[in-house]
Amino acid sequence: MAAQRAGRRVHAEHLTFVVAPNPAPGPSRVGLTVSKQVGNAVERNRVKRRLREIFRREAGGWLPAGAALVVIARPGAAALTAAATLGEWRQVAGRLRQLGAWAAAQAGQGKGPALV
């Protein structure tokens, strides 16, 4: 919840990322929000499994330690293939890097050094 209130949002067609510094020290964390608008329970769980696996594989390259990432799946996300989901993830991650969202989110809070 704190990440969603204080974080920086970046949107794609089926995914929204909210990034913020994690106040607790430790590894990066991900939170997933997949509402009933995405589909039935089977489809929502499939979307969550895909997103968790992508986070495991992809986040190490661009997500700094101690960051909190919230991924919100929007309607239509269940219809995406694994490759299309990965493509959208990379698109949003690229925009986050370009925007310097980590530093922007940290600067908005005024706490400690920026996550870069």
ZAMI-996590 format. One record per residue: z, x, y of N, C-alpha, C in turn. Coordinates in steps of 0.001 Angstrom, whole numbers, plus 500000, padded with zeros to 6 digits. Example, Ala and Ser with C-alpha at 12.3 -4.5 7.8 and 13.67 -1.06 7.14 Angstrom:
2
507800513190494310507800512300495500507800513200496700507080512850497750507140513670498940507870512900500030
//
This chain:
116
500000500802498806500000500000500000500000500848501262500807501890501273500876502732502463499535503391502731498850503796501672497534504426501838496547503433502440496613502183502032495694501194502567495971500898504033497231500948504437497553500693505840497195501877506727497473503077506251497346504261507105496066505048506865495315504714505824494185505541505431492900505237506167491930506070505884490585505955506434489711505252505410488955504241505814488103503473504903486652503915505020486017504000503857484588504274503792484004503299502778482921502630503156482356501564502347481013501942501739480765501407500567479444501402499947479189499957499535478096499719498854477758498346498510478796497704497591479264498440496576480179497865495595481560498521495569481743499583496325483023500301496318483474500567497748484780500493497948485387500905499208486453501940498864486429503067499568487440504102499388488379504064500576489653504199500307490668504359501352491389505664501025491379506603501960492000507904501723493117508127502719494175508739502239495320509051503084496091510183502427496869510912503204497733511907502595498828511214501790499198511813500698500263511276499856501583511855500354502535511026500744503790511564501275504601512330500236504417512025498958505134512742497899504312513951497466504923515112497344504164516281496905503716516102495462502627516771495134502133516694493762500638516568493737500106516227492581498651516139492447498098514908493170496801514899493337496134513744493928496317512534493031496348511368493655496529510133492893495441509141493268495155508246492333494182507197492589494824505849492271494525504874493094494913503496492850493650502667492816493567501738491888492376500923491728492699499468492015491855498820492778491980497405493055490699496728492613490820495879491602489662495156491073490079493694490975489606492874491903490040491483491961489252490608490991489683489373490862489001488425489985487591488099490466487289488389491724485942488169492233484934489092491566485406490201491008484521491157490339484049490598489000484904489874488309484513489297487026485730488918486215485486488600484949486599488226484085487398489473483695488433489297482891489342490400482572488622491554481878487698491233480988486960492285480280486143493111481260485455492448482174484632493163483158485490493980484115486615493419484558487495494160485470488054495402484800488468495281483540488991496454482823487916497500482611486684497084482360485583498030482202485362498801483506485375498089484623485208498740485930486336499741486157487576499352485851488710500268486043488594501497485148488183501310483897488016502469483004486963503428483536485849502885484005484790503742484571485300504512485785485981503817486670486460504468487890487503505538487582488400505274486632489386506303486257488702507534485675487702507331484839487006508462484239486244509264485298485615508577486218484920509280487301485917510072488131487074509488488416488108510204489172488509511484488435488715511392487124489101512579486350488052513679486434486794513290486381485705514279486350485308514789487725485316513928488722484713514254490012485691514662491104486902514156491078487793514321492223488232515763492439488289516554491384488752517922491533487910518755492478486643518421492617485744519189493462485887518917494945486395517765495325486445517451496754487760516842497219488579516391496304489825515747496691490949516779496722491551517022497880492616518024497949493883517547497247494665518488496786495941518159496135496821517406497121497534516439496618498443515685497463497803514545498212496567514203497893495900513095498580496072511810497785496052510707498486496092509395497847494745508724498082494148508250497032492853507590497105492995506202496509492565505195497242492528503827496733491059503435496652490633502992495490489260502549495290489292501045495089488568500332495928488497498880495847487106498511495348487060497859494185485786497389493638485472496037494259484223495880494683483806494634495306482929493846494343482696492570494636481863491760493741480528492459493463480121492432492231478896493096491810479152494422491134480352494945491241480667496245490646480581496201489125480874495052488528480830494938487074479403495032486542478424494695487362477030494732486928476436496136486980477130497074487602476615498438487718476685499165486376475709499998486119475781500885484962476725502026485298477064502804484285477939503963484520477275504936485494475980505146485344475266506066486233475235505539487670475038504243487830475011503661489172476390503728489824477437503510489032478797503621489552479072505052490015478672506014489203478833507423489574478050507741490841476850507205490956476038507440492153476703506902493410477256505701493322477959505148494482479202505954494810479924506380493777481116507213493982480735508479494750479681509145494302479262510395494959478785510143496385478142509016496606477687508665497954478887508515498899479887507788498466481075507576499301481845508884499483481968509668498410482668510951498510481954511877499491480643511864499481479882512680500432480133512254501872480198510955502100480475510474503456481886510847503892482835510830502956484202511249503290484226512711503717483498513548502994483441514971503367482828515136504748481744514408505021481079514526506321481984514077507461482730513031507223483599512489508273484880513282508459485188514155507511486460514855507567487611513864507494487482512899506588488441511802506531489858512273506244489999513376505512491352513857505211492060514260506489491375515039507306491993515486508552492215514303509487491273513370509514491411512207510394492591511338509964492729511133508667493840510315508184495171510998508476495230512305508279496463513039508529496790513065510016495774513292510858496007513374512295496522512047512836496070510946512261496536509647512704498007509432512417498548510128511446499951509969511086500856510936511852500299512081512267501106513048512990502154513723512139501909513857510832502886514460509931502286515707509290502887516833509487502525518051508768501093518506508982500682519500508204499326520038508343498295519076507771497083519201508273496002518350507794495587518751506389495175517777505616494645518050504286493173518359504443492780519579504183491383519965504351490874520602503094
//
